[in-house]
Amino acid sequence: MTLWARAGGSARAGRGAFATGLLCLLPFAALQGVLPSTGRPALTGGALLFLGTVPTLLAYRWYFSGLTAVPGTTASVLVLLEPATAAVIGVLFLGEPVTAGLVAGSALLLAAIAALART
């Protein structure tokens, strides 16, 4: 997706990434059904619609805007902060345990970004 955005702009990247995701998920949706059928389908469908449009739309819009403002190598490395940020949110707000793998992975990502910033 980063390469698509750098080469052809955010519209091309969005189409390519979402088309790829659609093709990968379509077989599962065909097997299990696209809409929820148990529990409270209207509430679940509304929540899925909201999550699929509002946070996703905003996140990708900002992501693609950022890709056009920084070099591709910097953008690729900075995108790696996403899992480290998710880990911190999980520990602080969701009670996830701090493991050696989490600490080592986050430290490695931060070291890579620091090395990139120095060059």
Summary of the structure (lengths in Angstrom):
residues: 119
radius of gyration: 17.9
end to end distance: 24.4
largest distance: 53.9
contacts: 272
relative contact order: 0.10
helix: 84%
strand: 0%
